[in-house]
Amino acid sequence: MSKKNRKISNTDKCIEVLQDLLILELGKEKIPQREIRNIVGVDIHKVNRIIKYLKKEYGGR
């Protein structure tokens, strides 16, 4: 079954939101992106996609 056809449960949505929040908080503390990836256990592209908003908001890392 492809990812597009798979129904996402509320639990999966909740886990994704919590991962995003953890990435944001670790990014605010200036933890390196590779370390964030290891801690959260997600793809580096997801970390980069979220951290780029911190760079805009806080004027760099």
C-alpha distance matrix in Angstrom:
0.0 3.8 6.6 8.4 6.6 6.8 10.3 12.7 15.3 19.0 19.3 16.8 18.7 21.9 21.1 20.4 23.7 25.6 24.4 25.5 28.8 29.4 28.8 31.3 33.9 33.8 34.1 37.2 38.7 38.4 36.2 35.0 31.5 30.7 32.0 29.9 26.7 27.9 28.8 25.8 23.3 21.4 21.1 24.5 23.3 22.5 26.0 27.6 26.1 27.6 30.8 31.8 32.6 35.0 36.8 37.5 38.6 40.7 42.0 40.4 39.7
3.8 0.0 3.8 5.4 5.5 6.4 10.2 12.0 15.3 18.6 19.1 16.1 17.5 20.9 20.1 18.7 21.9 24.1 22.6 23.3 26.8 27.5 26.6 28.9 31.7 31.6 31.6 34.7 36.4 35.9 33.9 32.6 29.0 28.4 30.0 27.8 24.7 26.2 27.3 24.2 21.8 19.4 18.7 21.9 20.3 19.7 23.3 24.6 22.9 24.7 27.9 28.6 29.5 32.0 33.6 34.2 35.5 37.7 38.8 37.3 36.7
6.6 3.8 0.0 3.8 5.5 5.2 8.3 9.2 12.6 15.7 16.1 12.9 14.0 17.5 16.7 15.0 18.2 20.5 19.1 19.6 23.1 24.0 23.1 25.3 28.1 28.2 28.2 31.2 33.0 32.6 30.8 29.7 26.0 25.8 27.2 24.8 21.9 23.6 24.5 21.2 19.1 16.6 16.1 19.3 17.6 16.5 20.1 21.6 19.7 21.2 24.5 25.4 26.1 28.5 30.3 30.9 32.0 34.2 35.5 34.1 33.5
8.4 5.4 3.8 0.0 3.8 5.6 8.0 9.5 13.3 16.0 17.4 14.4 14.6 18.4 18.3 16.3 18.9 21.7 20.7 20.7 24.1 25.5 24.6 26.3 29.3 29.8 29.5 32.2 34.4 34.1 32.6 31.6 27.9 28.1 29.6 27.0 24.3 26.4 27.1 23.6 22.0 19.1 18.5 21.4 19.1 17.9 21.6 22.7 20.3 21.8 25.4 25.8 26.1 29.0 30.7 30.8 31.9 34.5 35.7 34.7 34.5
6.6 5.5 5.5 3.8 0.0 3.8 6.4 9.3 12.6 15.8 17.3 14.9 15.6 19.2 19.4 18.1 20.7 23.4 22.8 23.1 26.3 27.7 27.2 29.0 31.8 32.4 32.4 35.0 37.1 37.0 35.4 34.6 31.0 31.0 32.3 29.6 26.9 28.7 29.2 25.7 24.0 21.6 21.4 24.5 22.5 21.1 24.8 26.1 23.8 25.1 28.6 29.3 29.4 32.2 34.1 34.2 35.1 37.7 39.1 38.1 37.8
6.8 6.4 5.2 5.6 3.8 0.0 3.8 6.3 9.3 12.8 13.9 11.6 12.8 16.3 16.3 15.5 18.3 20.6 20.1 21.0 24.0 25.2 25.0 27.1 29.6 30.1 30.6 33.2 35.0 35.2 33.4 32.8 29.3 29.2 30.1 27.4 24.8 26.3 26.6 23.1 21.4 19.4 19.8 23.1 21.6 19.9 23.3 25.1 23.0 23.8 27.4 28.5 28.6 31.0 33.2 33.6 34.2 36.6 38.2 37.1 36.5
10.3 10.2 8.3 8.0 6.4 3.8 0.0 3.8 6.3 9.7 11.4 9.9 10.7 14.0 14.8 14.4 16.6 19.1 19.3 20.1 22.7 24.2 24.5 26.2 28.6 29.6 30.2 32.4 34.4 34.9 33.4 33.2 29.8 30.1 30.6 27.7 25.5 27.0 26.7 23.1 22.0 20.1 21.0 24.3 22.8 20.5 23.7 25.7 23.4 23.7 27.3 28.5 28.2 30.4 33.0 33.2 33.4 35.9 37.8 37.0 36.4
12.7 12.0 9.2 9.5 9.3 6.3 3.8 0.0 3.8 6.7 8.2 6.3 6.9 10.3 11.1 10.7 12.9 15.3 15.6 16.5 19.0 20.5 21.0 22.7 24.9 26.0 26.7 28.9 30.8 31.5 30.0 30.0 26.8 27.2 27.5 24.4 22.5 24.1 23.4 19.8 19.0 17.3 18.6 21.8 20.5 17.9 20.8 23.1 20.9 20.7 24.3 25.8 25.3 27.3 30.0 30.4 30.4 32.7 34.8 34.0 33.3
15.3 15.3 12.6 13.3 12.6 9.3 6.3 3.8 0.0 3.8 5.3 5.3 6.4 8.7 10.0 10.9 12.7 14.5 15.6 16.9 18.8 20.2 21.4 23.0 24.7 26.0 27.2 29.1 30.8 32.0 30.4 30.9 27.9 28.3 28.1 25.0 23.4 24.6 23.5 19.9 19.5 18.5 20.4 23.6 22.8 19.8 22.2 24.9 22.9 22.1 25.6 27.5 26.7 28.3 31.4 31.8 31.3 33.5 35.9 35.2 34.3
19.0 18.6 15.7 16.0 15.8 12.8 9.7 6.7 3.8 0.0 3.8 5.4 5.0 6.1 8.6 9.9 10.6 12.3 14.2 15.4 16.6 18.3 20.0 21.2 22.6 24.3 25.7 27.1 28.9 30.4 29.1 30.0 27.4 28.1 27.6 24.2 23.2 24.5 22.8 19.3 19.7 18.8 21.1 23.9 23.2 19.8 21.8 24.6 22.5 21.2 24.5 26.5 25.3 26.7 30.0 30.3 29.4 31.6 34.3 33.8 32.9
19.3 19.1 16.1 17.4 17.3 13.9 11.4 8.2 5.3 3.8 0.0 3.8 5.4 5.0 6.2 8.7 9.9 10.6 12.3 14.3 15.4 16.4 18.3 20.0 21.1 22.4 24.2 25.8 27.2 28.7 27.0 28.0 25.5 26.0 25.1 22.0 21.0 21.7 20.0 16.6 16.9 16.7 19.4 22.3 22.2 18.9 20.5 23.7 22.1 20.7 23.7 26.2 25.2 26.2 29.5 30.3 29.4 31.2 33.9 33.1 31.8
16.8 16.1 12.9 14.4 14.9 11.6 9.9 6.3 5.3 5.4 3.8 0.0 3.8 5.4 5.1 6.2 8.7 9.9 10.5 12.4 14.3 15.3 16.5 18.5 20.1 21.0 22.4 24.5 26.0 27.0 25.3 25.8 23.0 23.3 22.9 19.8 18.4 19.5 18.2 14.6 14.5 13.6 16.0 19.1 18.8 15.6 17.6 20.7 19.1 18.1 21.3 23.6 23.0 24.3 27.3 28.2 27.7 29.5 32.0 31.0 29.7
18.7 17.5 14.0 14.6 15.6 12.8 10.7 6.9 6.4 5.0 5.4 3.8 0.0 3.8 5.5 5.1 6.3 8.7 9.9 10.7 12.5 14.3 15.4 16.7 18.6 20.1 21.1 22.8 24.7 25.9 24.7 25.4 22.6 23.5 23.2 19.8 18.8 20.5 19.0 15.3 15.8 14.5 16.6 19.2 18.4 14.9 16.9 19.6 17.5 16.2 19.6 21.6 20.6 22.0 25.2 25.6 25.0 27.1 29.6 29.0 28.1
21.9 20.9 17.5 18.4 19.2 16.3 14.0 10.3 8.7 6.1 5.0 5.4 3.8 0.0 3.8 5.4 5.2 6.2 8.6 9.9 10.7 12.3 14.3 15.4 16.6 18.3 19.9 21.2 22.9 24.5 23.3 24.5 22.2 23.2 22.3 18.8 18.4 19.8 17.7 14.2 15.5 14.9 17.6 19.9 19.6 16.0 17.2 20.2 18.5 16.5 19.5 21.9 20.7 21.5 24.9 25.6 24.5 26.3 29.1 28.5 27.4
21.1 20.1 16.7 18.3 19.4 16.3 14.8 11.1 10.0 8.6 6.2 5.1 5.5 3.8 0.0 3.8 5.5 5.1 6.1 8.6 9.9 10.5 12.2 14.2 15.3 16.3 18.1 20.0 21.2 22.6 20.9 21.9 19.5 20.1 19.2 15.9 15.2 16.2 14.3 10.8 11.8 11.5 14.6 17.1 17.3 13.9 14.9 18.2 17.1 15.3 18.0 20.8 20.2 20.8 24.0 25.2 24.4 25.8 28.4 27.3 25.8
20.4 18.7 15.0 16.3 18.1 15.5 14.4 10.7 10.9 9.9 8.7 6.2 5.1 5.4 3.8 0.0 3.8 5.5 5.1 6.2 8.7 9.9 10.5 12.4 14.3 15.3 16.3 18.4 20.2 21.1 19.6 20.2 17.5 18.5 18.1 14.6 13.8 15.6 14.2 10.5 11.4 9.9 12.3 14.6 14.2 10.6 12.0 15.1 13.6 12.1 15.1 17.6 17.0 18.1 21.1 22.1 21.7 23.4 25.8 24.7 23.5
23.7 21.9 18.2 18.9 20.7 18.3 16.6 12.9 12.7 10.6 9.9 8.7 6.3 5.2 5.5 3.8 0.0 3.8 5.4 5.1 6.2 8.6 9.9 10.6 12.4 14.3 15.2 16.6 18.7 20.0 19.2 20.4 18.0 19.6 19.0 15.3 15.3 17.3 15.4 11.9 13.8 12.5 14.9 16.4 16.0 12.2 12.9 15.7 13.9 11.6 14.4 16.9 15.5 16.4 19.8 20.5 19.5 21.2 24.0 23.4 22.4
25.6 24.1 20.5 21.7 23.4 20.6 19.1 15.3 14.5 12.3 10.6 9.9 8.7 6.2 5.1 5.5 3.8 0.0 3.8 5.4 5.1 6.1 8.6 9.8 10.5 12.2 14.0 15.3 16.7 18.5 17.3 18.9 17.0 18.4 17.1 13.5 14.0 15.4 12.8 9.7 12.2 12.0 15.0 16.4 16.9 13.2 13.0 16.3 15.4 12.7 14.8 17.8 16.7 16.7 20.2 21.4 20.2 21.3 24.2 23.4 21.8
24.4 22.6 19.1 20.7 22.8 20.1 19.3 15.6 15.6 14.2 12.3 10.5 9.9 8.6 6.1 5.1 5.4 3.8 0.0 3.8 5.4 5.1 6.2 8.6 9.9 10.5 12.1 14.2 15.5 16.5 14.9 15.9 13.7 14.8 13.9 10.3 10.3 12.0 10.0 6.5 8.8 8.4 11.3 12.7 13.4 9.9 9.6 13.2 12.7 10.4 12.5 15.7 15.3 15.4 18.5 20.1 19.5 20.4 22.9 21.6 19.8
25.5 23.3 19.6 20.7 23.1 21.0 20.1 16.5 16.9 15.4 14.3 12.4 10.7 9.9 8.6 6.2 5.1 5.4 3.8 0.0 3.8 5.5 5.1 6.2 8.7 10.0 10.4 12.4 14.5 15.3 14.5 15.4 13.1 15.0 14.6 10.8 11.3 13.8 12.2 9.0 11.4 9.9 11.9 12.4 12.3 8.7 8.3 11.2 10.1 7.3 9.7 12.5 11.8 12.2 15.4 16.7 16.0 17.3 19.8 18.8 17.6
28.8 26.8 23.1 24.1 26.3 24.0 22.7 19.0 18.8 16.6 15.4 14.3 12.5 10.7 9.9 8.7 6.2 5.1 5.4 3.8 0.0 3.8 5.4 5.0 6.2 8.6 9.7 10.6 12.6 14.3 13.9 15.8 14.2 16.5 15.3 11.6 13.1 15.2 12.7 10.3 13.4 12.8 15.1 15.3 15.6 12.1 10.9 13.6 12.8 9.4 10.8 13.9 12.4 11.9 15.5 16.8 15.3 16.3 19.3 18.6 17.2
29.4 27.5 24.0 25.5 27.7 25.2 24.2 20.5 20.2 18.3 16.4 15.3 14.3 12.3 10.5 9.9 8.6 6.1 5.1 5.5 3.8 0.0 3.8 5.4 5.1 6.1 8.4 9.9 10.8 12.5 11.3 13.3 12.1 13.9 12.2 8.7 10.6 12.0 9.2 7.4 11.0 11.2 13.9 14.0 15.2 12.1 10.2 13.3 13.6 10.5 11.0 14.6 14.0 12.9 16.1 18.1 16.9 17.1 19.9 18.6 16.5
28.8 26.6 23.1 24.6 27.2 25.0 24.5 21.0 21.4 20.0 18.3 16.5 15.4 14.3 12.2 10.5 9.9 8.6 6.2 5.1 5.4 3.8 0.0 3.8 5.6 5.2 6.0 8.6 10.0 10.6 9.4 10.6 8.9 11.1 10.2 6.5 8.3 10.8 9.0 7.2 10.3 9.7 11.5 10.9 11.9 9.1 6.7 9.6 10.2 7.3 7.5 11.2 11.3 10.3 13.1 15.4 14.8 15.0 17.4 15.7 13.7
31.3 28.9 25.3 26.3 29.0 27.1 26.2 22.7 23.0 21.2 20.0 18.5 16.7 15.4 14.2 12.4 10.6 9.8 8.6 6.2 5.0 5.4 3.8 0.0 3.8 5.5 5.0 6.2 8.8 9.8 10.1 11.9 10.7 13.7 12.9 9.5 11.8 14.3 12.5 11.0 14.1 13.2 14.6 13.6 14.0 11.3 8.8 10.6 10.7 7.0 6.7 10.0 9.0 7.5 10.9 12.8 11.5 11.9 14.7 13.7 12.1
33.9 31.7 28.1 29.3 31.8 29.6 28.6 24.9 24.7 22.6 21.1 20.1 18.6 16.6 15.3 14.3 12.4 10.5 9.9 8.7 6.2 5.1 5.6 3.8 0.0 3.8 5.3 5.1 6.5 8.9 9.2 12.0 11.9 14.6 12.8 9.9 12.9 14.6 12.0 11.4 15.0 15.0 17.0 16.0 17.0 14.4 11.6 13.7 14.3 10.7 9.9 13.2 12.2 9.8 13.0 15.1 13.3 12.8 15.9 14.9 12.8
33.8 31.6 28.2 29.8 32.4 30.1 29.6 26.0 26.0 24.3 22.4 21.0 20.1 18.3 16.3 15.3 14.3 12.2 10.5 10.0 8.6 6.1 5.2 5.5 3.8 0.0 3.8 5.4 5.1 6.5 5.6 8.5 8.8 11.2 9.2 6.7 10.2 11.6 9.4 9.6 13.1 13.5 15.2 13.9 15.6 13.6 10.3 12.4 14.0 11.0 9.4 13.1 13.1 10.6 13.0 15.9 14.8 13.7 16.2 14.3 11.5
34.1 31.6 28.2 29.5 32.4 30.6 30.2 26.7 27.2 25.7 24.2 22.4 21.1 19.9 18.1 16.3 15.2 14.0 12.1 10.4 9.7 8.4 6.0 5.0 5.3 3.8 0.0 3.8 5.3 5.0 5.6 7.5 7.5 10.9 10.1 7.7 10.8 13.1 11.8 11.7 14.7 14.2 15.1 13.0 14.1 12.6 9.0 10.1 11.7 8.9 6.4 9.7 10.0 7.3 9.3 12.3 11.6 10.6 12.7 10.7 8.2
37.2 34.7 31.2 32.2 35.0 33.2 32.4 28.9 29.1 27.1 25.8 24.5 22.8 21.2 20.0 18.4 16.6 15.3 14.2 12.4 10.6 9.9 8.6 6.2 5.1 5.4 3.8 0.0 3.8 5.3 7.6 10.3 11.1 14.4 13.2 11.1 14.5 16.5 14.7 14.7 18.0 17.7 18.8 16.7 17.6 15.9 12.6 13.3 14.4 11.3 8.9 11.4 10.7 7.3 9.5 12.1 10.3 8.6 11.5 10.3 8.2
38.7 36.4 33.0 34.4 37.1 35.0 34.4 30.8 30.8 28.9 27.2 26.0 24.7 22.9 21.2 20.2 18.7 16.7 15.5 14.5 12.6 10.8 10.0 8.8 6.5 5.1 5.3 3.8 0.0 3.8 5.6 9.1 11.0 13.7 11.8 10.6 14.3 15.5 13.6 14.5 17.8 18.3 19.6 17.5 19.2 17.7 14.1 15.2 17.0 14.1 11.5 14.3 14.2 10.7 12.4 15.3 13.8 11.5 13.9 12.2 9.2
38.4 35.9 32.6 34.1 37.0 35.2 34.9 31.5 32.0 30.4 28.7 27.0 25.9 24.5 22.6 21.1 20.0 18.5 16.5 15.3 14.3 12.5 10.6 9.8 8.9 6.5 5.0 5.3 3.8 0.0 3.8 6.2 8.6 11.4 10.3 9.7 13.1 14.6 13.7 14.8 17.6 17.7 18.3 15.7 17.3 16.6 12.8 13.2 15.5 13.3 10.1 12.6 13.4 10.1 10.6 14.1 13.5 11.0 12.4 9.9 6.4
36.2 33.9 30.8 32.6 35.4 33.4 33.4 30.0 30.4 29.1 27.0 25.3 24.7 23.3 20.9 19.6 19.2 17.3 14.9 14.5 13.9 11.3 9.4 10.1 9.2 5.6 5.6 7.6 5.6 3.8 0.0 3.8 6.4 8.4 6.6 6.6 10.1 11.1 10.3 12.0 14.5 15.0 15.9 13.5 15.9 15.2 11.4 12.6 15.3 13.4 10.6 13.7 15.0 12.2 13.1 16.7 16.3 14.4 15.7 12.9 9.3
35.0 32.6 29.7 31.6 34.6 32.8 33.2 30.0 30.9 30.0 28.0 25.8 25.4 24.5 21.9 20.2 20.4 18.9 15.9 15.4 15.8 13.3 10.6 11.9 12.0 8.5 7.5 10.3 9.1 6.2 3.8 0.0 3.8 5.5 5.3 6.4 8.8 10.1 10.7 12.3 13.9 14.1 14.1 11.2 13.7 13.9 10.2 10.7 14.1 13.1 10.3 12.9 15.1 12.9 13.0 16.7 17.3 15.6 16.1 12.8 9.4
31.5 29.0 26.0 27.9 31.0 29.3 29.8 26.8 27.9 27.4 25.5 23.0 22.6 22.2 19.5 17.5 18.0 17.0 13.7 13.1 14.2 12.1 8.9 10.7 11.9 8.8 7.5 11.1 11.0 8.6 6.4 3.8 0.0 3.8 5.4 4.9 6.2 8.7 9.8 10.4 11.6 10.9 10.5 7.5 9.9 10.2 6.7 7.4 10.8 10.3 8.1 10.8 13.3 12.0 12.4 15.9 16.8 15.9 16.5 13.3 10.6
30.7 28.4 25.8 28.1 31.0 29.2 30.1 27.2 28.3 28.1 26.0 23.3 23.5 23.2 20.1 18.5 19.6 18.4 14.8 15.0 16.5 13.9 11.1 13.7 14.6 11.2 10.9 14.4 13.7 11.4 8.4 5.5 3.8 0.0 3.8 5.4 5.1 6.4 8.7 10.1 10.2 10.2 9.7 7.1 10.5 11.4 8.6 9.7 13.2 13.3 11.6 14.2 16.9 15.8 16.1 19.6 20.6 19.7 20.2 16.8 14.0
32.0 30.0 27.2 29.6 32.3 30.1 30.6 27.5 28.1 27.6 25.1 22.9 23.2 22.3 19.2 18.1 19.0 17.1 13.9 14.6 15.3 12.2 10.2 12.9 12.8 9.2 10.1 13.2 11.8 10.3 6.6 5.3 5.4 3.8 0.0 3.8 5.3 5.0 6.1 8.6 9.6 10.8 11.6 9.8 13.3 13.2 10.1 12.1 15.2 14.4 12.7 15.9 18.0 16.3 17.2 20.7 21.1 19.8 20.9 17.7 14.5
29.9 27.8 24.8 27.0 29.6 27.4 27.7 24.4 25.0 24.2 22.0 19.8 19.8 18.8 15.9 14.6 15.3 13.5 10.3 10.8 11.6 8.7 6.5 9.5 9.9 6.7 7.7 11.1 10.6 9.7 6.6 6.4 4.9 5.4 3.8 0.0 3.8 5.4 5.1 6.0 8.0 8.6 9.9 8.6 11.5 10.4 7.3 10.0 12.6 11.2 10.1 13.6 15.2 13.8 15.3 18.6 18.7 18.0 19.5 16.7 13.8
26.7 24.7 21.9 24.3 26.9 24.8 25.5 22.5 23.4 23.2 21.0 18.4 18.8 18.4 15.2 13.8 15.3 14.0 10.3 11.3 13.1 10.6 8.3 11.8 12.9 10.2 10.8 14.5 14.3 13.1 10.1 8.8 6.2 5.1 5.3 3.8 0.0 3.8 5.6 5.4 5.5 5.5 6.5 5.8 9.2 8.6 6.5 9.4 11.9 11.5 11.3 14.4 16.4 15.8 17.2 20.2 20.8 20.5 21.7 18.9 16.3
27.9 26.2 23.6 26.4 28.7 26.3 27.0 24.1 24.6 24.5 21.7 19.5 20.5 19.8 16.2 15.6 17.3 15.4 12.0 13.8 15.2 12.0 10.8 14.3 14.6 11.6 13.1 16.5 15.5 14.6 11.1 10.1 8.7 6.4 5.0 5.4 3.8 0.0 3.8 5.7 5.2 7.4 9.0 9.0 12.6 12.2 10.3 13.2 15.8 15.2 14.8 18.0 19.9 19.0 20.3 23.5 23.9 23.3 24.6 21.7 18.7
28.8 27.3 24.5 27.1 29.2 26.6 26.7 23.4 23.5 22.8 20.0 18.2 19.0 17.7 14.3 14.2 15.4 12.8 10.0 12.2 12.7 9.2 9.0 12.5 12.0 9.4 11.8 14.7 13.6 13.7 10.3 10.7 9.8 8.7 6.1 5.1 5.6 3.8 0.0 3.8 5.6 8.4 11.1 11.3 14.5 13.1 11.0 14.3 16.4 14.9 14.6 18.3 19.5 18.2 20.1 23.2 23.0 22.4 24.2 21.6 18.6
25.8 24.2 21.2 23.6 25.7 23.1 23.1 19.8 19.9 19.3 16.6 14.6 15.3 14.2 10.8 10.5 11.9 9.7 6.5 9.0 10.3 7.4 7.2 11.0 11.4 9.6 11.7 14.7 14.5 14.8 12.0 12.3 10.4 10.1 8.6 6.0 5.4 5.7 3.8 0.0 3.8 5.7 9.1 10.1 12.6 10.5 9.1 12.8 14.2 12.7 13.3 16.9 17.8 17.1 19.4 22.1 21.9 21.9 23.9 21.6 19.0
23.3 21.8 19.1 22.0 24.0 21.4 22.0 19.0 19.5 19.7 16.9 14.5 15.8 15.5 11.8 11.4 13.8 12.2 8.8 11.4 13.4 11.0 10.3 14.1 15.0 13.1 14.7 18.0 17.8 17.6 14.5 13.9 11.6 10.2 9.6 8.0 5.5 5.2 5.6 3.8 0.0 3.8 7.0 9.1 11.7 10.3 9.9 13.4 14.8 14.3 15.2 18.4 19.8 19.6 21.6 24.2 24.5 24.6 26.3 23.8 21.3
21.4 19.4 16.6 19.1 21.6 19.4 20.1 17.3 18.5 18.8 16.7 13.6 14.5 14.9 11.5 9.9 12.5 12.0 8.4 9.9 12.8 11.2 9.7 13.2 15.0 13.5 14.2 17.7 18.3 17.7 15.0 14.1 10.9 10.2 10.8 8.6 5.5 7.4 8.4 5.7 3.8 0.0 3.8 6.5 8.4 6.8 7.4 10.7 11.7 11.7 13.2 15.9 17.5 17.9 19.7 22.0 22.7 23.3 24.7 22.3 20.3
21.1 18.7 16.1 18.5 21.4 19.8 21.0 18.6 20.4 21.1 19.4 16.0 16.6 17.6 14.6 12.3 14.9 15.0 11.3 11.9 15.1 13.9 11.5 14.6 17.0 15.2 15.1 18.8 19.6 18.3 15.9 14.1 10.5 9.7 11.6 9.9 6.5 9.0 11.1 9.1 7.0 3.8 0.0 3.8 5.4 5.5 6.8 9.0 10.2 11.4 12.7 14.8 16.9 17.8 19.0 21.2 22.5 23.2 24.1 21.6 19.9
24.5 21.9 19.3 21.4 24.5 23.1 24.3 21.8 23.6 23.9 22.3 19.1 19.2 19.9 17.1 14.6 16.4 16.4 12.7 12.4 15.3 14.0 10.9 13.6 16.0 13.9 13.0 16.7 17.5 15.7 13.5 11.2 7.5 7.1 9.8 8.6 5.8 9.0 11.3 10.1 9.1 6.5 3.8 0.0 3.8 5.4 5.0 6.2 8.6 10.0 10.4 12.2 14.9 15.5 16.1 18.7 20.2 20.6 21.1 18.3 16.7
23.3 20.3 17.6 19.1 22.5 21.6 22.8 20.5 22.8 23.2 22.2 18.8 18.4 19.6 17.3 14.2 16.0 16.9 13.4 12.3 15.6 15.2 11.9 14.0 17.0 15.6 14.1 17.6 19.2 17.3 15.9 13.7 9.9 10.5 13.3 11.5 9.2 12.6 14.5 12.6 11.7 8.4 5.4 3.8 0.0 3.8 5.4 5.0 6.0 8.7 9.8 10.7 13.3 14.8 15.3 17.2 19.2 20.2 20.5 18.1 17.2
22.5 19.7 16.5 17.9 21.1 19.9 20.5 17.9 19.8 19.8 18.9 15.6 14.9 16.0 13.9 10.6 12.2 13.2 9.9 8.7 12.1 12.1 9.1 11.3 14.4 13.6 12.6 15.9 17.7 16.6 15.2 13.9 10.2 11.4 13.2 10.4 8.6 12.2 13.1 10.5 10.3 6.8 5.5 5.4 3.8 0.0 3.8 5.5 5.1 6.4 8.6 10.2 11.9 13.4 14.8 16.5 17.8 19.1 20.1 18.1 17.1
26.0 23.3 20.1 21.6 24.8 23.3 23.7 20.8 22.2 21.8 20.5 17.6 16.9 17.2 14.9 12.0 12.9 13.0 9.6 8.3 10.9 10.2 6.7 8.8 11.6 10.3 9.0 12.6 14.1 12.8 11.4 10.2 6.7 8.6 10.1 7.3 6.5 10.3 11.0 9.1 9.9 7.4 6.8 5.0 5.4 3.8 0.0 3.8 5.5 5.3 6.0 8.6 10.6 11.0 12.4 14.8 15.8 16.5 17.5 15.2 13.8
27.6 24.6 21.6 22.7 26.1 25.1 25.7 23.1 24.9 24.6 23.7 20.7 19.6 20.2 18.2 15.1 15.7 16.3 13.2 11.2 13.6 13.3 9.6 10.6 13.7 12.4 10.1 13.3 15.2 13.2 12.6 10.7 7.4 9.7 12.1 10.0 9.4 13.2 14.3 12.8 13.4 10.7 9.0 6.2 5.0 5.5 3.8 0.0 3.8 5.4 5.1 6.1 9.0 10.0 10.4 12.6 14.4 15.2 15.5 13.2 12.4
26.1 22.9 19.7 20.3 23.8 23.0 23.4 20.9 22.9 22.5 22.1 19.1 17.5 18.5 17.1 13.6 13.9 15.4 12.7 10.1 12.8 13.6 10.2 10.7 14.3 14.0 11.7 14.4 17.0 15.5 15.3 14.1 10.8 13.2 15.2 12.6 11.9 15.8 16.4 14.2 14.8 11.7 10.2 8.6 6.0 5.1 5.5 3.8 0.0 3.8 5.8 5.7 7.6 9.9 10.8 11.9 13.7 15.4 16.0 14.4 14.3
27.6 24.7 21.2 21.8 25.1 23.8 23.7 20.7 22.1 21.2 20.7 18.1 16.2 16.5 15.3 12.1 11.6 12.7 10.4 7.3 9.4 10.5 7.3 7.0 10.7 11.0 8.9 11.3 14.1 13.3 13.4 13.1 10.3 13.3 14.4 11.2 11.5 15.2 14.9 12.7 14.3 11.7 11.4 10.0 8.7 6.4 5.3 5.4 3.8 0.0 3.8 5.5 5.9 7.4 9.5 10.8 11.6 13.2 14.6 13.4 13.0
30.8 27.9 24.5 25.4 28.6 27.4 27.3 24.3 25.6 24.5 23.7 21.3 19.6 19.5 18.0 15.1 14.4 14.8 12.5 9.7 10.8 11.0 7.5 6.7 9.9 9.4 6.4 8.9 11.5 10.1 10.6 10.3 8.1 11.6 12.7 10.1 11.3 14.8 14.6 13.3 15.2 13.2 12.7 10.4 9.8 8.6 6.0 5.1 5.8 3.8 0.0 3.8 5.3 5.2 6.6 9.0 9.9 10.6 11.7 9.9 9.2
31.8 28.6 25.4 25.8 29.3 28.5 28.5 25.8 27.5 26.5 26.2 23.6 21.6 21.9 20.8 17.6 16.9 17.8 15.7 12.5 13.9 14.6 11.2 10.0 13.2 13.1 9.7 11.4 14.3 12.6 13.7 12.9 10.8 14.2 15.9 13.6 14.4 18.0 18.3 16.9 18.4 15.9 14.8 12.2 10.7 10.2 8.6 6.1 5.7 5.5 3.8 0.0 3.8 5.4 5.1 6.6 8.8 10.1 10.3 8.9 9.6
32.6 29.5 26.1 26.1 29.4 28.6 28.2 25.3 26.7 25.3 25.2 23.0 20.6 20.7 20.2 17.0 15.5 16.7 15.3 11.8 12.4 14.0 11.3 9.0 12.2 13.1 10.0 10.7 14.2 13.4 15.0 15.1 13.3 16.9 18.0 15.2 16.4 19.9 19.5 17.8 19.8 17.5 16.9 14.9 13.3 11.9 10.6 9.0 7.6 5.9 5.3 3.8 0.0 3.8 5.4 5.2 6.2 8.5 9.7 9.7 10.8
35.0 32.0 28.5 29.0 32.2 31.0 30.4 27.3 28.3 26.7 26.2 24.3 22.0 21.5 20.8 18.1 16.4 16.7 15.4 12.2 11.9 12.9 10.3 7.5 9.8 10.6 7.3 7.3 10.7 10.1 12.2 12.9 12.0 15.8 16.3 13.8 15.8 19.0 18.2 17.1 19.6 17.9 17.8 15.5 14.8 13.4 11.0 10.0 9.9 7.4 5.2 5.4 3.8 0.0 3.8 5.4 5.0 5.8 7.7 7.4 7.8
36.8 33.6 30.3 30.7 34.1 33.2 33.0 30.0 31.4 30.0 29.5 27.3 25.2 24.9 24.0 21.1 19.8 20.2 18.5 15.4 15.5 16.1 13.1 10.9 13.0 13.0 9.3 9.5 12.4 10.6 13.1 13.0 12.4 16.1 17.2 15.3 17.2 20.3 20.1 19.4 21.6 19.7 19.0 16.1 15.3 14.8 12.4 10.4 10.8 9.5 6.6 5.1 5.4 3.8 0.0 3.8 5.5 5.5 5.3 4.3 6.1
37.5 34.2 30.9 30.8 34.2 33.6 33.2 30.4 31.8 30.3 30.3 28.2 25.6 25.6 25.2 22.1 20.5 21.4 20.1 16.7 16.8 18.1 15.4 12.8 15.1 15.9 12.3 12.1 15.3 14.1 16.7 16.7 15.9 19.6 20.7 18.6 20.2 23.5 23.2 22.1 24.2 22.0 21.2 18.7 17.2 16.5 14.8 12.6 11.9 10.8 9.0 6.6 5.2 5.4 3.8 0.0 3.8 5.8 5.5 6.8 9.5
38.6 35.5 32.0 31.9 35.1 34.2 33.4 30.4 31.3 29.4 29.4 27.7 25.0 24.5 24.4 21.7 19.5 20.2 19.5 16.0 15.3 16.9 14.8 11.5 13.3 14.8 11.6 10.3 13.8 13.5 16.3 17.3 16.8 20.6 21.1 18.7 20.8 23.9 23.0 21.9 24.5 22.7 22.5 20.2 19.2 17.8 15.8 14.4 13.7 11.6 9.9 8.8 6.2 5.0 5.5 3.8 0.0 3.8 5.8 8.0 10.0
40.7 37.7 34.2 34.5 37.7 36.6 35.9 32.7 33.5 31.6 31.2 29.5 27.1 26.3 25.8 23.4 21.2 21.3 20.4 17.3 16.3 17.1 15.0 11.9 12.8 13.7 10.6 8.6 11.5 11.0 14.4 15.6 15.9 19.7 19.8 18.0 20.5 23.3 22.4 21.9 24.6 23.3 23.2 20.6 20.2 19.1 16.5 15.2 15.4 13.2 10.6 10.1 8.5 5.8 5.5 5.8 3.8 0.0 3.8 5.7 7.4
42.0 38.8 35.5 35.7 39.1 38.2 37.8 34.8 35.9 34.3 33.9 32.0 29.6 29.1 28.4 25.8 24.0 24.2 22.9 19.8 19.3 19.9 17.4 14.7 15.9 16.2 12.7 11.5 13.9 12.4 15.7 16.1 16.5 20.2 20.9 19.5 21.7 24.6 24.2 23.9 26.3 24.7 24.1 21.1 20.5 20.1 17.5 15.5 16.0 14.6 11.7 10.3 9.7 7.7 5.3 5.5 5.8 3.8 0.0 3.8 7.0
40.4 37.3 34.1 34.7 38.1 37.1 37.0 34.0 35.2 33.8 33.1 31.0 29.0 28.5 27.3 24.7 23.4 23.4 21.6 18.8 18.6 18.6 15.7 13.7 14.9 14.3 10.7 10.3 12.2 9.9 12.9 12.8 13.3 16.8 17.7 16.7 18.9 21.7 21.6 21.6 23.8 22.3 21.6 18.3 18.1 18.1 15.2 13.2 14.4 13.4 9.9 8.9 9.7 7.4 4.3 6.8 8.0 5.7 3.8 0.0 3.7
39.7 36.7 33.5 34.5 37.8 36.5 36.4 33.3 34.3 32.9 31.8 29.7 28.1 27.4 25.8 23.5 22.4 21.8 19.8 17.6 17.2 16.5 13.7 12.1 12.8 11.5 8.2 8.2 9.2 6.4 9.3 9.4 10.6 14.0 14.5 13.8 16.3 18.7 18.6 19.0 21.3 20.3 19.9 16.7 17.2 17.1 13.8 12.4 14.3 13.0 9.2 9.6 10.8 7.8 6.1 9.5 10.0 7.4 7.0 3.7 0.0
